[in-house]
Amino acid sequence: MTGATLRQALAFATSGWPVLPCLPGQKIPATAHGYRDATTDPGQIDDWFGPHPDWNLAIATGAPGPDVLDIDDHGPAGNGYPAFRQLKDGGLLDGGLAQCAPAPSRNTKRRSQ
């Protein structure tokens, strides 16, 4: 990774979304207190990602960050798409942004109200 991660982290922070670093290639926070260390402070973000461009970037979800609904398809074990369609048809996901993720999963994000 390059300074692109740092630039994206700063862009999210400028939008009001607190960010935090995760270990390379993982979803494990690279800070002592995990999501509770998430910040919009540019200095702290630079301290994290400047010397560690390989760290993954995470966004702390929920206000003030985005709300996230993670829908998975685990085959016979369970499929969240019917419930997702019901929420969407009911107008409960208006303003959402859908993003496909690796594996049979879908993430829907929207700004917290």
SULKA-V400642 format. One record per residue. RES is the residue in one letter. PHI is phi in whole degrees, 0 to 359 (NA if undefined). OMEGA is omega as a letter, one per 40 degrees, with the letter a starting at -180 (999 if undefined). Layout:
RES;PHI;OMEGA / RES;PHI;OMEGA
This chain:
M;NA;a / T;238;i / G;296;i / A;299;i / T;294;i / L;299;i / R;299;i / Q;292;i / A;299;i / L;293;i / A;295;i / F;298;a / A;297;i / T;298;i / S;281;i / G;94;i / W;264;i / P;294;a / V;239;i / L;207;i / P;271;i / C;238;a / L;300;a / P;306;i / G;69;a / Q;224;i / K;255;a / I;271;i / P;303;i / A;265;i / T;245;a / A;295;a / H;246;i / G;58;a / Y;301;i / R;291;i / D;271;a / A;302;a / T;211;i / T;250;a / D;287;a / P;302;i / G;297;i / Q;294;a / I;297;i / D;296;i / D;298;i / W;285;a / F;269;i / G;302;a / P;279;a / H;231;a / P;293;i / D;272;i / W;292;i / N;283;i / L;255;i / A;235;i / I;246;i / A;287;a / T;273;a / G;87;a / A;306;e / P;270;i / G;281;a / P;283;i / D;277;a / V;230;i / L;243;a / D;258;a / I;250;a / D;242;i / D;237;a / H;256;i / G;62;a / P;299;a / A;285;i / G;149;a / N;222;a / G;274;a / Y;295;i / P;300;i / A;293;i / F;301;i / R;297;i / Q;296;i / L;297;a / K;295;i / D;297;i / G;278;i / G;77;a / L;276;i / L;243;i / D;303;i / G;83;a / G;280;i / L;240;a / A;272;i / Q;222;i / C;281;a / A;241;i / P;303;a / A;72;i / P;285;a / S;220;i / R;217;i / N;246;i / T;241;a / K;239;i / R;207;i / R;294;i / S;296;a / Q;273;999
